[in-house]
Amino acid sequence: MKCLILFVVAVAAFAAVSADRIKRAPLKVSVYYESHCPDSRDFIMSQLHPYFCKVQQYLNLNLVAFGKAYSSDQGFTCQHGPKECRGNTIHNCVLKRIQDSKAQVDYVNCAMHDPDQPGHIEKTCVEESGLDVDQVQKCFSSSEGYEMMLKAEIETKTMTPGPLFVPTIVFDDVYNENDQNQAFVNFESTLCEKLASHGHTNVCSNGVIRNTQTC
């Protein structure tokens, strides 16, 4: 009988630890954006980039450049024209080659500064990321870049309602309109709320991230 009691206690303790680990799992944040979209630029430069490095250890970030584009037999059509299709392809080629999420955010933030400047997104920002410019160019001008755009299209249309708005921010692979609206207006407080629900209760105070690091 004593052994049975000990077994039950051990099982209960294991279940509690497992539940706590699940609750404290990283928060997945997916941002579906466009390379030449003003709203994407504003969100990435004023909200994603300034706050990401402060909480990166608690997040699983997923950046996908495609937005309201669509494919056809003639190739891709993008909301802001052919330059955006080219830009989206470059972004996806670069992001595939960067393993560190902070470095991914740094690249996208750099690229958003002046996307229309010749050489900016495919050379200047690529070099700042420490990547081989020739390898990135080979990607976006070949079938690899085309296939990556098709993959980005499938994910974007699967994980968002269209999207109806760009950028679309999705938490833990579940689109929620309220989350989207709140995150676009105040990404920091939304992150705090979501992180608390994952058990990371000491990261923020009153909707403000405690870490004072400058990204």
C-alpha positions in Angstrom: 0.0 0.0 0.0 2.9 2.4 0.9 4.5 1.7 -2.5 1.2 2.4 -4.3 0.9 5.8 -2.5 4.5 6.7 -3.4 3.9 5.7 -7.0 0.7 7.9 -7.1 2.6 10.9 -5.6 5.5 10.4 -8.1 3.1 10.3 -11.0 1.3 13.5 -9.8 4.6 15.3 -9.3 5.7 14.2 -12.8 2.4 15.5 -14.3 2.8 18.8 -12.5 6.4 19.3 -13.8 5.3 18.3 -17.3 2.4 20.7 -17.2 4.7 23.5 -16.0 7.1 22.8 -18.8 4.4 22.9 -21.4 3.0 26.2 -19.9 6.5 27.7 -20.1 7.1 26.7 -23.7 8.3 29.5 -26.0 5.7 31.8 -27.4 5.6 31.4 -31.2 5.2 34.7 -33.0 4.7 34.7 -36.7 4.8 38.0 -38.7 3.4 37.8 -42.3 4.6 41.0 -44.0 5.6 42.6 -47.3 9.0 44.1 -48.2 7.6 47.4 -49.5 4.5 47.8 -47.3 4.5 51.0 -45.2 2.5 49.3 -42.4 5.0 46.4 -42.4 7.8 48.9 -42.2 6.3 50.8 -39.3 5.5 47.7 -37.3 8.9 46.1 -37.8 11.0 49.2 -37.2 9.0 50.8 -34.4 7.7 47.6 -32.6 9.3 44.3 -33.5 12.9 45.4 -33.7 12.9 47.6 -30.5 11.3 44.8 -28.3 12.4 41.5 -29.8 15.9 41.4 -28.3 14.5 42.1 -24.8 12.4 38.9 -24.8 14.0 36.7 -27.5 14.8 33.9 -25.2 11.1 33.4 -24.6 10.0 33.5 -28.3 10.0 31.3 -31.4 10.0 33.9 -34.2 8.7 33.2 -37.7 9.1 35.9 -40.4 7.4 35.3 -43.8 7.6 37.9 -46.6 4.6 37.5 -48.9 1.5 39.3 -47.7 -1.3 39.9 -50.2 0.7 38.6 -53.2 -0.6 35.7 -55.3 0.8 33.3 -57.9 -0.4 32.5 -61.4 0.9 30.9 -64.6 2.6 34.2 -65.2 4.5 34.2 -61.9 3.7 36.4 -58.9 1.7 39.6 -58.5 2.4 41.7 -55.4 0.4 44.4 -53.7 3.2 47.0 -54.3 4.2 45.9 -57.7 7.1 43.9 -59.2 9.7 45.6 -56.9 7.9 44.0 -53.9 7.9 40.6 -55.5 11.6 40.9 -56.0 12.0 42.2 -52.4 9.9 39.5 -50.9 12.0 36.9 -52.7 15.2 38.4 -51.4 13.9 38.6 -47.9 12.9 34.9 -47.9 16.3 33.9 -49.4 18.1 35.8 -46.7 16.0 34.6 -43.8 16.5 31.0 -44.9 20.3 31.5 -44.5 20.2 33.2 -41.1 19.7 30.8 -38.2 19.7 33.4 -35.4 16.3 35.1 -34.8 17.9 38.3 -33.6 20.0 38.5 -36.8 16.9 37.9 -38.8 15.1 40.8 -37.2 18.2 43.0 -37.7 18.2 42.1 -41.4 14.6 42.9 -41.9 14.8 46.1 -39.9 17.8 47.2 -42.1 16.0 46.2 -45.3 12.9 48.3 -44.3 14.9 51.5 -43.9 15.3 52.1 -47.6 13.9 49.3 -49.7 13.8 51.4 -52.9 17.5 52.3 -52.7 19.4 50.1 -55.4 21.4 47.4 -53.7 20.1 48.1 -50.2 18.1 45.0 -49.5 20.2 42.6 -51.6 23.7 43.9 -50.9 24.1 46.4 -48.1 21.9 44.7 -45.5 23.0 41.2 -46.7 26.6 42.2 -46.0 25.7 43.6 -42.6 24.2 40.2 -41.9 27.5 38.5 -42.7 26.0 36.5 -45.6 27.5 35.9 -49.1 25.9 38.4 -51.5 26.5 36.1 -54.5 24.7 33.2 -52.8 21.7 35.4 -52.0 21.6 36.7 -55.5 21.8 33.2 -56.9 18.8 32.3 -54.7 16.5 35.1 -55.6 17.2 34.9 -59.3 16.8 31.1 -59.6 14.2 28.4 -59.0 15.1 28.3 -55.3 13.7 31.8 -54.8 10.6 30.9 -56.8 10.0 27.8 -54.7 10.5 29.8 -51.5 7.8 32.3 -52.7 5.4 29.4 -53.3 6.1 28.0 -49.9 5.6 31.5 -48.4 2.3 31.8 -50.2 1.0 28.5 -48.9 1.9 29.3 -45.3 0.5 32.9 -45.5 -2.8 31.8 -46.9 -3.0 28.8 -44.5 -2.2 30.7 -41.3 -4.0 34.0 -42.0 -7.5 35.0 -43.2 -6.3 36.1 -46.5 -4.4 38.1 -45.2 -6.9 40.9 -44.7 -4.3 43.2 -43.4 -0.5 43.4 -43.7 1.4 42.8 -41.5 -0.6 40.0 -39.9 0.7 38.9 -36.5 -0.2 35.3 -35.3 0.6 33.8 -31.9 1.1 30.1 -31.5 -0.2 29.3 -35.0 -3.7 30.5 -34.2 -5.0 33.6 -35.9 -7.2 35.8 -33.6 -8.5 39.2 -34.8 -8.3 40.8 -31.4 -4.7 39.6 -31.0 -3.9 41.0 -34.4 -5.4 44.4 -33.7 -3.8 44.7 -30.3 -0.4 43.5 -31.4 -0.3 46.0 -34.3 -1.2 48.9 -32.0 0.9 47.9 -29.0 3.1 44.9 -29.6 4.9 45.2 -26.2 1.8 44.9 -24.1 0.4 42.1 -26.2 3.7 40.2 -25.8 3.5 40.7 -22.1 0.0 39.3 -22.0 0.9 36.3 -24.1 4.1 35.6 -22.2 2.3 35.6 -18.9 -0.2 33.1 -20.3 2.8 30.9 -21.0 4.0 31.1 -17.4 6.6 33.8 -18.0 5.1 36.0 -15.3 8.2 38.0 -14.3 9.1 39.3 -17.8 6.8 42.3 -17.7 5.3 44.7 -15.2 2.0 46.4 -16.0 2.4 45.7 -19.7 5.9 46.9 -20.0 8.9 44.6 -20.5 11.3 44.8 -17.5 14.5 44.3 -19.6 15.8 47.7 -20.4 18.3 46.5 -23.0 18.4 48.6 -26.2 18.0 46.5 -29.3 
